[in-house]
Amino acid sequence: MDLPIAWNLDDKSSYLSVDESGLRVNYEGLGKSDEDVGGIRTNHPIPPYCKLFYFEVDIIDEGENKIIGIGFCDKEFNLNRMPGWDDA
């Protein structure tokens, strides 16, 4: 079973960069409008038959506007939108 263990370097918004470990994401956008959203997916999805999945996120710098969204999405989700903004 392939579980998510790192960020997907090829499946992310252009506003994000990922360090070489694949574990730290940096937002590099302006954060001034709804157009400046940065989303990223993991290297593997959580399998649907996985009854329990645990993950942690450390926010090191919440930014000037302090707007951060953390959520789950499918592979068609627009990574330039915040989780929950659109009907899916």
DRENROTOR-346472 format. One record per atom (N, C-alpha, C): residue in one letter; x, z, y negated. Coordinates in steps of 0.05 Angstrom, whole numbers, padded with zeros to 5 digits, always signed. Example, Ala and Ser with C-alpha at 12.3 -4.5 7.8 and 13.67 -1.06 7.14 Angstrom:
a+00264+00156+00114
a+00246+00156+00090
a+00264+00156+00066
s+00257+00142+00045
s+00273+00143+00021
s+00258+00157-00001
***
This chain:
m+00017+00000+00023
m+00000+00000+00000
m+00018+00000-00025
d+00015-00020-00042
d+00030-00021-00067
d+00015-00006-00088
l+00027+00015-00098
l+00015+00031-00120
l+00029+00025-00146
p+00016+00029-00168
p+00029+00026-00194
p+00051+00047-00198
i+00075+00037-00204
i+00097+00056-00209
i+00112+00051-00235
a+00105+00029-00248
a+00119+00022-00273
a+00100+00003-00289
w+00108-00003-00313
w+00093-00023-00329
w+00100-00051-00322
n+00082-00069-00325
n+00086-00097-00319
n+00098-00111-00344
l+00123-00119-00342
l+00137-00131-00365
l+00125-00158-00373
d+00111-00171-00355
d+00100-00197-00361
d+00070-00197-00367
d+00058-00173-00368
d+00029-00171-00372
d+00024-00151-00394
k+00031-00158-00418
k+00029-00139-00441
k+00025-00154-00467
s+00016-00140-00487
s+00013-00151-00513
s+00040-00157-00526
s+00041-00176-00544
s+00066-00182-00557
s+00075-00159-00576
y+00057-00141-00582
y+00064-00118-00600
y+00079-00096-00585
l+00083-00099-00559
l+00096-00078-00544
l+00123-00087-00533
s+00141-00068-00530
s+00166-00073-00515
s+00168-00051-00494
v+00182-00057-00473
v+00185-00038-00450
v+00214-00035-00445
d+00223-00010-00441
d+00252-00006-00436
d+00259-00015-00408
e+00285-00015-00402
e+00295-00026-00377
e+00285-00011-00352
s+00277+00015-00356
s+00267+00030-00333
s+00238+00021-00325
g+00225+00008-00344
g+00197-00001-00340
g+00177+00022-00343
l+00187+00044-00354
l+00170+00068-00357
l+00163+00075-00385
r+00178+00066-00404
r+00173+00074-00432
r+00165+00049-00448
v+00142+00052-00462
v+00131+00030-00478
v+00133+00037-00507
n+00141+00019-00524
n+00142+00023-00553
n+00124+00003-00566
y+00108+00013-00585
y+00090-00004-00601
y+00106-00014-00625
e+00106-00040-00630
e+00121-00052-00652
e+00104-00067-00672
g+00078-00063-00671
g+00060-00076-00689
g+00058-00060-00715
l+00041-00070-00733
l+00037-00057-00759
l+00017-00034-00757
g-00003-00037-00739
g-00023-00016-00736
g-00042-00014-00760
k-00045-00035-00775
k-00061-00035-00799
k-00089-00045-00796
s-00095-00059-00773
s-00122-00070-00769
s-00129-00071-00739
d-00153-00080-00734
d-00162-00083-00706
d-00147-00106-00692
e-00132-00122-00707
e-00117-00144-00696
e-00090-00135-00686
d-00081-00111-00692
d-00055-00101-00686
d-00055-00082-00661
v-00070-00090-00641
v-00072-00073-00617
v-00052-00082-00596
g-00040-00064-00582
g-00021-00070-00561
g-00030-00057-00534
g-00035-00073-00514
g-00043-00064-00488
g-00023-00073-00467
i-00023-00059-00444
i-00004-00066-00423
i-00017-00057-00396
r-00011-00072-00375
r-00020-00065-00348
r+00004-00056-00332
t-00002-00042-00310
t+00019-00033-00292
t+00028-00056-00273
n+00049-00051-00259
n+00060-00071-00241
n+00043-00076-00217
h+00025-00057-00209
h+00006-00061-00188
h-00020-00047-00196
p-00043-00058-00188
p-00068-00044-00194
p-00071-00020-00175
i-00089-00001-00183
i-00096+00020-00165
i-00114+00009-00144
p-00107+00011-00118
p-00123-00001-00097
p-00151+00012-00097
p-00172-00004-00093
p-00200+00007-00093
p-00204+00028-00071
y-00189+00026-00049
y-00193+00046-00027
y-00177+00071-00032
c-00162+00073-00054
c-00147+00097-00061
c-00167+00117-00072
k-00172+00138-00058
k-00193+00158-00065
k-00184+00175-00088
l-00158+00180-00092
l-00148+00197-00113
l-00123+00185-00124
f-00121+00182-00150
f-00097+00171-00162
f-00091+00188-00187
y-00066+00197-00189
y-00058+00214-00211
y-00037+00201-00228
f-00039+00203-00254
f-00017+00193-00271
f-00016+00210-00296
e+00007+00209-00309
e+00012+00224-00334
e+00022+00205-00355
v+00015+00212-00380
v+00025+00197-00403
v+00035+00217-00423
d+00060+00214-00432
d+00070+00230-00454
d+00070+00214-00479
i+00057+00224-00500
i+00057+00211-00526
i+00081+00223-00542
i+00101+00207-00547
i+00125+00217-00560
i+00122+00216-00590
d+00108+00195-00600
d+00103+00192-00629
d+00076+00179-00632
e+00057+00194-00644
e+00030+00183-00646
e+00026+00163-00668
g+00046+00158-00683
g+00045+00138-00704
g+00032+00148-00730
e+00033+00131-00750
e+00023+00138-00776
e-00007+00142-00776
n-00022+00124-00763
n-00051+00126-00763
n-00062+00142-00739
k-00045+00150-00721
k-00053+00167-00698
k-00077+00156-00682
i-00076+00130-00677
i-00097+00117-00661
i-00085+00107-00635
i-00092+00120-00613
i-00081+00113-00587
i-00104+00112-00567
g-00106+00092-00551
g-00126+00090-00530
g-00113+00088-00503
i-00123+00103-00484
i-00113+00102-00457
i-00137+00097-00439
g-00135+00077-00422
g-00158+00071-00405
g-00151+00053-00382
f-00171+00046-00367
f-00167+00028-00344
f-00182+00002-00350
c-00171-00020-00339
c-00183-00046-00344
c-00178-00064-00320
d-00193-00086-00319
d-00188-00105-00298
d-00168-00126-00308
k-00161-00144-00290
k-00140-00163-00297
k-00148-00184-00318
e-00174-00186-00324
e-00184-00205-00344
e-00186-00192-00372
f-00182-00166-00374
f-00185-00152-00399
f-00166-00162-00420
n-00175-00166-00444
n-00159-00176-00466
n-00140-00153-00476
l-00115-00156-00473
l-00095-00135-00480
l-00091-00133-00510
n-00105-00149-00525
n-00104-00146-00554
n-00129-00131-00565
r-00143-00117-00547
r-00166-00101-00554
r-00162-00073-00542
m-00175-00053-00554
m-00173-00025-00543
m-00192-00022-00520
p-00185-00005-00500
p-00203+00000-00478
p-00230+00011-00489
g-00252+00000-00480
g-00278+00010-00488
g-00290-00004-00512
w-00275-00021-00526
w-00285-00035-00549
w-00306-00056-00542
d-00301-00069-00519
d-00318-00091-00511
d-00334-00084-00486
d-00357-00097-00483
d-00373-00094-00458
d-00358-00108-00436
a-00357-00096-00413
a-00343-00109-00390
a-00358-00104-00365
***
